[in-house]
């Protein structure tokens, strides 16, 4: 025994911290042994949402409409800023977030209804704004693919962001949309270190697979770029030039980045992750984060939450800008067009009534 906190294999979180909205919580014993009592298996629950397109007016986010087929994410990234959203469902931001997945089975039908409404103003939809649309269960359920089929039918523009090369399955639909200037893809790449990826993002695609996905997208004529997200100061920030160079060599045309965010329960979960996997780097990483966040581990204010402030934020921006230009990458994705949008005729119209 090393005395370090135990972590279940293949998971980014070690525990289920208390839900900030609930008065009662269940905790494992302090001497919990994951070898004898493994973490819970992934479970899936029906999500009975009545709408599927979400809207935001945040000045920090480059889209106003988004679509999330799933709540919670099997990828289990230790740092995921979306973890606290599970607390609104009565779950924990810890293991629950990556083992209790809410599935919006009716997402394609809801999307069709919302796009068919005369109230819908054609605009790009982000797939997705919170959890990854290509997390492992998508291979079986195909909800993201069925939503893309609806978007392709309506010719409504879409941006996709993912850490999983499963999106290559849907090259046919993305190509249809790209032909009408209605698709762009961001591959999210945090690190090129495969061993670090296994610990940090346990159920995502390896870096080489994501770079291969960029290459396939470029070959198919689909506008594709890389988002270095999150940049973890003191841990992955030094990789920015190498990540951008590798992405450009694979065919990426544009690039962006965001700095690490640790809202609510994510901060103690990430501290626990550092204590277990990288105890010798823990103080350095947390110190850099605090220097970036005004002495705290998180900032929620618009204008600061994605970037932070101070000398380290400036250094990361400068390093990224120089590396991006050196790699020949653009600073933003191409503008998408709504010119081809259409509302397919219903059965009545096709029959001439």
Beta strands, then each sheet from edge to edge (+ up, - down):
strand 1: 43-46
strand 2: 53-55
strand 3: 65-67
strand 4: 70-71
strand 5: 100-103
strand 6: 125-127
strand 7: 158-162
strand 8: 183-188
strand 9: 224-231
strand 10: 254-259
sheet 1: 1+ 5+ 4-
sheet 2: 2+ 3-
sheet 3: 6+ 7+ 8+ 9+ 10+
end
